[in-house]
Amino acid sequence: MFGTFEFGLPDEPRRPGLRLWLLGVPTTLAWAVAGWSGALGLLDGFRSMSLNRVDTWGADAGPAVSLVLLFSISITVASSLGFAMLWGGMSGMSLRGMGVGFRASSLAASLGIALGTGAAIPSWTPPESVGKRLPSEPWTEVDWIVYYEPYLVPAVAGVTALVMIMVLGRAFVTKAEADDRAQALAQTGRQVLGHVLGVEFTNVWVMGNPRFTVRVRFPTDAGERTVVATMITPPLQAPARGSTVKVTYDPRDPDSVRIDPDPADRAAGGNLGAFLPPMF
């Protein structure tokens, strides 16, 4: 049943997909630089020390230090762009939009790391001896895993990226269908005043606003109906038992509703103590 209230600007354009694409390219490139510099500046040195027990951070470690600096800068930029993607996937204040943004940001990170670490494969430092530490100590199973690290890191990141592509594709389809239903309801739905019969705080806050499960009774052409829906409102417009709300419903399917606060109702927001967190 569609009944989630998204609190945003009424005329806000629903173009999160375009924003995510525009942010996704530089975010992926930034993660690729982070993956490349991190592989050669950090992981390569730890790998050499693990396999050969040599000190790669001596006086001649100038290039490695430069790569670590590049890694620090690139991962900062990539993380900032990823956070922007998280917000870019939102249209209004909705958990669904935030989830799409999180998945898109995760895809950009995993894909970028796969590309960056994959490009770094030929540049890893080869061990002094394969299969044993000098002079004759054999490698353990962990050492063999570390030996294949240049291939394992991009492989794991690539598999993660493929999984995220499938998850994100499904999320986009689900969100597009929900947006289509919301748009159709806004265009063809009928708006009436409903009465709140019951309110339950879900203990969830979305962008600083509480989310409620409400039981609402409203009139239709076929008589009065009662539905249970969720709504996210500013605290001062929180529903209360006996208050009125705006109900937009589909005459062909009265169970498909959108619940909005009624600005003219003075009873709304009168039960703040039921959901506000304790001050002490």
Secondary structure, 3 states (H helix, E strand, C coil): CCCCCCECCCCCCCCHHHHHHHHHHHHHHHHHHHHHHHHHHHHHHHHHHHHHCCCCCCCCCHHHHHHHHHHHHHHHHHHHHHHHHHHHCCCCECHHHHHHHHHHHHHHHHHHHHHHHHHCHHHCCCCCCCCEECCCEECCHHHHHHHCHHHHHHHHHHHHHHHHHHHHHHHHHHHHHHHHHHHHHHHHCEEEEEEEEEEEEEEEEECCEEEEEEEEEEEECCEEEEEEEEEECCHHHCCCCCCEEEEEEECCEEEEEEEEECCCCCCCCCCHHHCCCCCC
